[in-house]
Amino acid sequence: MATTLIINIENLVNTRDESRLLSGQELAELPSLLNAYLLLEDNRIAEWGAMADLSAKKMRSTGNLVDATGQWVMPCWCDSHTHLVFAGSRENEFVDKLQGLSYGEINAKGGGILSTVAQVRESSEEKLFNLAWQRLESISRLGTGAVEIKSGYGLTVESEIKMLRVIRKLKSRSKLSIRSTFLGAHTYPALFKDDHAGYVRQIIEEMLPVIAKEGLADYIDVFCEKGFFNPEETEAIVRAGLRYGLKPKLHVNQLNSIGGVETGLRLNALSLDHLETLTDVDLRKLSDASIKKEWAGVCTLLPTAAFFLRMPFQPARQLIDRGCAVALASDYNPGSSPSGNMNFVVALSCIQMKMLPAEAINAATINGAYAMGLEKELGSITKGKKANLIFTNPMPSLAYFPYSFGTNLIARVMIDGEFV
């Protein structure tokens, strides 16, 4: 049995005897241990405790010794909403937006999601894999140890399957924990611009059977939004996915409140993502369902998307104060959040959404793990979980991490028991 002993840890953060989804005031509870050690066995967490309680015998018998003097150690980020399999970039649209063009005007010029769709369709599976692999390598060095990746830039049977096969290949080769989500219902392809029902039928009758046969997805997603998929179409697609064992994780209430929250609650979605535009009625329904334990899902907030699009930030404070479970994710994609830096996500959540540092870290670790169904494997310092760990540079306090948002405070990252 391979063993690693990490000693002299300044502060071991998010130590939990057992995992549970954190809601409301629980998000501010972040247990930690000063001057600690952490023992790993076969790349999993076996034990932790105070240095004062560490025996000399255990020190001598450990195979690999890591000295973390002055460093804080905490679980890696669990980024539960990304679109990181894509080709090309959209900085030209970035400039268009700076010059005052609206999202609709950019779409009319051939931009938006469909511009990425065109590039994905033209790209080989190998090219998409290599591009995505580079992005995975980059985010792992920034502390991400688990990531959900969506399709949705194919919008044909062939191209959606191609994207999902790329994600499967990433799963098989990367040490990161990866979850795959089918998002064929991202937008309507040009061929079905005037035949929405026809595209919904194609998703249900042609895409889903192939995806299920090849085991290509863990979850199903729909962009429930005005001008995209309405609540009725969303429900039809999700129920078809459920018949194949695909639980929903849904885009809702990014731009408008059109019934996405109610639909997601009714379908018992694992997570409801975006939520920039919540009415008082939406907030009450989310709160009631969470407090009454009628819904055990997660409100996943994507602050870097709001930041990049110059939209109002998600009402994190209201959701937490009303008893909801909140996760944080990067929404890494070429159009509205071209970054997978979860350190900035955490900082932005504190600066712009008034989350406390402890709340933001819990939301980006243990609750993010729940939003991917990985809570038994990742998200906290808990015995039996994978050793996915962030080692920081010296810090005076936990609050210093989001406070110094422009400074890279990550010294090293360990994925599955090995430094990247």
C-alpha positions in Angstrom: 0.0 0.0 0.0 1.4 3.4 -1.1 1.3 6.0 1.7 1.9 9.8 1.7 2.1 11.8 4.9 1.6 15.6 4.6 2.9 17.3 7.7 3.1 20.8 9.2 0.0 22.0 7.4 -0.7 25.6 8.5 -4.5 25.1 8.2 -6.3 22.0 6.9 -9.6 23.3 5.5 -13.0 21.6 5.1 -12.4 18.7 7.4 -15.6 16.6 7.7 -16.4 13.2 9.2 -19.2 12.8 6.6 -20.5 14.6 3.6 -23.8 16.4 3.3 -25.3 19.0 1.1 -24.9 22.5 2.7 -28.0 24.8 2.7 -28.6 28.2 4.1 -26.6 29.1 7.2 -24.7 25.8 7.0 -22.7 27.2 4.1 -20.9 29.5 6.5 -19.6 26.5 8.5 -16.2 25.6 7.3 -14.4 23.3 9.8 -10.6 23.3 9.7 -7.6 22.3 11.8 -4.5 24.3 12.6 -1.0 22.8 12.5 -2.3 19.5 11.1 -1.1 16.4 9.3 -2.9 14.4 6.5 -2.3 10.8 5.8 -3.0 9.4 2.3 -3.2 5.7 1.5 -3.4 4.5 -2.1 -4.2 8.1 -3.1 -7.1 8.4 -0.8 -7.6 10.3 2.5 -7.0 7.9 5.3 -6.5 10.1 8.4 -5.9 13.6 9.6 -5.2 15.2 12.9 -3.1 17.7 14.9 0.7 17.5 14.5 0.9 17.2 18.3 -0.8 13.9 18.0 1.3 12.5 15.2 3.6 9.7 16.5 7.3 9.4 15.5 6.6 5.8 14.5 4.0 6.9 11.9 6.5 9.5 10.6 9.1 6.8 10.1 6.8 4.2 8.6 5.3 6.5 5.9 6.6 6.0 2.4 6.4 9.5 1.1 6.8 12.6 3.3 5.5 16.0 2.2 6.3 19.1 4.3 3.6 21.7 3.9 5.0 24.3 6.4 3.2 27.6 6.0 0.7 26.2 3.5 -3.0 25.9 3.7 -4.5 22.7 2.3 -8.0 22.3 1.1 -10.0 20.1 -1.3 -9.8 20.9 -5.0 -12.5 22.9 -6.8 -15.5 21.0 -8.1 -16.6 22.9 -11.2 -20.1 21.6 -11.9 -21.0 23.5 -15.1 -18.7 23.9 -18.1 -18.8 23.8 -21.9 -15.0 23.3 -22.4 -15.2 21.1 -25.5 -15.3 23.6 -28.3 -13.3 24.9 -31.2 -12.3 28.4 -32.0 -12.8 31.6 -30.0 -15.2 34.5 -30.1 -13.2 37.6 -29.2 -14.6 39.3 -32.3 -18.0 39.2 -30.5 -16.3 40.6 -27.4 -15.4 43.7 -29.4 -18.8 43.9 -31.0 -20.4 44.0 -27.5 -18.0 46.7 -26.5 -19.2 48.7 -29.5 -22.8 48.3 -28.4 -24.2 45.4 -30.4 -26.8 43.3 -28.7 -26.9 39.6 -28.3 -29.6 39.4 -31.0 -27.6 41.6 -33.4 -24.5 39.4 -32.9 -26.7 36.3 -33.6 -28.0 38.0 -36.8 -24.4 38.4 -38.0 -23.9 34.7 -37.6 -22.3 35.0 -34.2 -23.4 33.5 -30.9 -23.7 29.8 -30.1 -24.2 29.0 -33.8 -20.7 30.3 -34.7 -19.1 27.9 -32.3 -21.4 25.2 -33.6 -20.1 25.7 -37.1 -16.5 25.4 -35.9 -17.2 22.2 -33.9 -18.9 20.6 -36.8 -15.8 21.3 -39.0 -13.4 20.0 -36.4 -12.3 16.4 -36.1 -12.8 14.4 -32.9 -9.0 14.4 -32.4 -8.8 18.2 -32.7 -11.6 18.7 -30.2 -9.9 16.3 -27.8 -6.5 18.0 -28.0 -8.1 21.4 -27.5 -10.1 20.2 -24.5 -7.1 18.4 -23.1 -5.1 21.6 -23.0 -8.0 23.3 -21.2 -8.2 20.5 -18.6 -4.5 20.7 -18.0 -4.8 24.5 -17.5 -7.7 24.3 -15.0 -6.1 21.5 -13.0 -3.1 23.7 -12.4 -5.6 26.3 -11.1 -7.0 23.9 -8.6 -9.9 22.2 -10.3 -10.1 18.5 -9.6 -13.5 17.7 -10.9 -15.4 19.1 -13.9 -18.8 18.6 -15.6 -18.6 19.0 -19.4 -21.6 19.6 -21.7 -22.2 18.9 -25.3 -24.4 21.4 -27.2 -22.1 22.8 -29.9 -23.0 20.1 -32.3 -26.8 20.2 -32.7 -26.8 17.3 -35.2 -26.9 13.6 -34.3 -23.4 13.2 -35.7 -21.8 16.3 -34.1 -23.4 15.8 -30.7 -22.2 12.2 -30.5 -18.8 13.4 -31.6 -18.6 15.9 -28.7 -19.8 13.3 -26.2 -17.2 10.8 -27.4 -14.6 13.4 -26.9 -15.8 13.8 -23.3 -15.7 10.0 -22.8 -12.1 10.0 -24.1 -11.2 12.8 -21.6 -12.8 10.7 -18.8 -10.7 7.7 -19.7 -7.3 9.6 -19.9 -7.5 12.4 -17.4 -7.0 12.1 -13.6 -9.7 14.7 -13.1 -13.1 13.4 -12.2 -15.3 14.2 -15.2 -19.1 14.1 -15.6 -20.7 14.3 -19.1 -24.0 16.1 -19.8 -26.0 15.9 -23.1 -27.1 19.4 -24.1 -28.5 18.9 -27.5 -31.2 21.3 -26.5 -28.7 24.3 -26.4 -30.3 26.2 -29.2 -32.1 25.5 -32.5 -29.9 24.7 -35.4 -30.4 26.8 -38.6 -32.0 23.8 -40.3 -34.8 23.7 -37.7 -35.2 27.5 -37.3 -38.8 27.3 -38.2 -39.5 23.7 -37.1 -38.8 23.6 -33.3 -41.0 20.6 -32.9 -39.0 18.7 -35.5 -35.7 19.4 -33.7 -37.2 18.3 -30.3 -38.3 15.1 -32.1 -34.7 14.6 -33.4 -33.3 15.0 -29.9 -35.8 12.5 -28.5 -36.0 10.0 -31.3 -32.5 10.1 -32.9 -30.0 11.5 -30.4 -31.0 10.0 -27.1 -31.2 6.3 -28.3 -27.6 6.5 -29.6 -26.3 8.3 -26.5 -28.0 5.7 -24.2 -26.7 2.7 -26.3 -23.1 4.0 -26.1 -23.4 5.2 -22.5 -22.1 8.6 -23.5 -23.8 10.9 -20.9 -24.4 11.1 -17.2 -26.9 13.9 -17.3 -29.2 15.8 -19.6 -29.6 19.6 -19.9 -31.9 22.0 -21.7 -31.5 25.8 -22.1 -34.9 26.8 -20.9 -35.2 30.4 -22.0 -37.3 32.8 -24.1 -36.3 32.3 -27.8 -34.8 28.9 -27.0 -36.7 26.0 -25.3 -39.9 26.7 -23.5 -40.9 24.9 -20.3 -43.1 22.4 -22.2 -40.3 21.5 -24.6 -37.9 21.3 -21.7 -40.1 18.9 -19.8 -40.6 16.7 -22.9 -36.9 16.4 -23.5 -36.0 15.8 -19.9 -38.7 13.1 -19.5 -37.3 11.4 -22.5 -33.8 11.6 -21.0 -35.1 10.2 -17.7 -36.3 7.1 -19.5 -32.7 6.4 -20.3 -31.5 7.1 -16.8 -30.2 10.7 -17.5 -31.0 13.0 -14.6 -31.5 16.7 -15.4 -29.2 19.6 -14.8 -30.9 22.6 -16.3 -30.1 26.1 -17.6 -32.9 28.2 -16.2 -33.6 31.9 -15.6 -30.5 33.3 -17.2 -32.3 36.1 -19.1 -36.0 35.7 -18.3 -38.3 34.1 -15.8 -40.5 31.9 -18.0 -41.3 28.9 -15.7 -37.9 27.2 -15.7 -37.6 27.1 -11.9 -41.1 25.4 -11.6 -40.2 23.0 -14.3 -36.9 22.1 -12.8 -38.4 21.6 -9.4 -41.2 19.4 -10.8 -38.6 17.3 -12.6 -36.4 17.0 -9.5 -33.4 18.4 -11.3 -30.0 17.7 -9.7 -29.1 21.4 -10.2 -30.7 24.5 -11.5 -28.0 26.6 -13.1 -27.6 30.4 -13.9 -30.6 32.0 -12.0 -29.5 35.5 -12.8 -33.2 36.5 -13.2 -35.3 35.4 -10.3 -38.6 36.9 -9.3 -39.9 36.9 -5.8 -42.1 34.0 -6.7 -39.1 32.1 -8.0 -37.2 32.7 -4.8 -40.1 31.7 -2.7 -40.5 28.4 -4.6 -36.8 27.6 -4.4 -36.8 28.4 -0.7 -40.0 26.4 0.1 -38.8 23.4 -1.8 -35.4 23.4 -0.1 -36.6 24.1 3.4 -39.4 21.5 3.2 -36.9 19.0 1.7 -39.2 18.6 -1.3 -36.1 19.2 -3.5 -32.6 18.1 -2.7 -31.0 19.8 -5.6 -28.5 22.7 -5.9 -28.7 26.3 -7.2 -25.6 26.5 -9.3 -24.4 30.1 -9.8 -22.1 31.2 -12.5 -20.8 34.7 -11.6 -18.1 34.9 -14.3 -20.8 34.7 -17.0 -22.7 37.6 -15.4 -19.4 39.5 -15.1 -18.4 38.9 -18.8 -21.9 39.8 -20.1 -22.2 42.8 -17.8 -25.5 41.4 -16.4 -26.8 41.6 -12.8 -25.2 39.0 -10.6 -27.1 36.1 -9.3 -28.9 36.8 -5.9 -26.6 34.5 -3.9 -27.3 36.3 -0.6 -31.0 35.9 -1.0 -30.8 32.3 -1.9 -28.6 31.4 1.0 -30.6 33.5 3.5 -33.7 31.7 2.4 -32.2 28.3 3.1 -31.2 27.1 -0.4 -28.1 25.0 -1.3 -25.7 27.0 -3.5 -22.9 25.8 -5.7 -20.4 27.8 -7.8 -19.1 27.0 -11.2 -17.2 28.6 -14.0 -19.5 28.1 -17.1 -16.3 27.8 -19.1 -17.3 28.5 -22.7 -16.1 30.6 -25.6 -19.1 33.0 -25.7 -20.0 34.2 -22.2 -17.3 32.9 -19.8 -14.0 32.2 -21.6 -12.2 31.1 -18.4 -12.2 28.1 -16.1 -10.4 29.9 -13.3 -12.4 28.8 -10.2 -10.2 31.0 -8.0 -11.7 34.1 -9.7 -15.1 32.5 -9.4 -14.7 32.3 -5.7 -13.3 35.8 -5.4 -16.1 37.3 -7.6 -18.7 35.5 -5.6 -17.5 37.3 -2.4 -16.9 40.7 -4.1 -20.1 40.9 -6.2 -22.5 38.5 -4.7 -21.7 39.2 -1.0 -20.9 35.6 -0.2 -18.7 35.0 2.8 -15.3 33.4 2.1 -16.4 30.2 3.9 -19.7 30.1 1.9 -17.9 30.5 -1.4 -15.3 27.8 -0.7 -18.0 25.4 0.5 -20.1 26.2 -2.6 -17.1 25.6 -4.9 -16.1 22.3 -3.2 -18.6 20.1 -1.4 -21.7 21.6 -2.9 -20.1 21.5 -6.4 -19.4 17.8 -5.8 -23.1 17.3 -5.0 -24.1 19.1 -8.2 -22.2 16.4 -10.1 -23.1 13.4 -8.0 -19.5 13.1 -6.8 -20.1 13.9 -3.1 -18.9 10.5 -2.0 -15.6 10.9 -3.8 -14.7 14.6 -3.6 -15.3 18.0 -2.1 -14.1 17.7 1.5 -11.3 16.4 3.6 -13.1 13.2 4.5 -11.8 9.7 5.1 -12.1 7.5 2.0 -12.3 10.4 -0.5 -9.8 11.0 -3.3 -6.7 13.0 -2.5 -7.5 16.0 -4.7 -5.9 18.9 -2.8 -4.9 22.5 -3.2 -1.7 23.7 -1.4 -1.7 27.4 -1.0 1.2 29.9 -0.6 1.3 31.3 2.9 -1.8 33.3 3.8 -2.7 35.4 6.9 -6.3 34.2 6.9 -9.0 32.4 4.8 -10.5 35.8 3.8 -7.1 36.7 2.2 -7.8 34.1 -0.6 -10.8 36.0 -2.2 -9.5 39.4 -1.0 -6.3 39.1 -3.1 -8.2 38.1 -6.2 -5.4 39.1 -8.6 -2.7 37.1 -7.0 -2.1 33.4 -7.6 -2.1 31.9 -4.2 -1.9 28.3 -5.3 1.5 26.7 -4.8 0.8 23.1 -5.8 -2.2 21.0 -6.8 -2.6 17.3 -6.1 -4.9 15.2 -8.2 -5.6 11.6 -7.2 -2.7 11.6 -4.8 -0.1 13.0 -7.3 1.1 16.5 -7.8 0.3 18.0 -11.2 
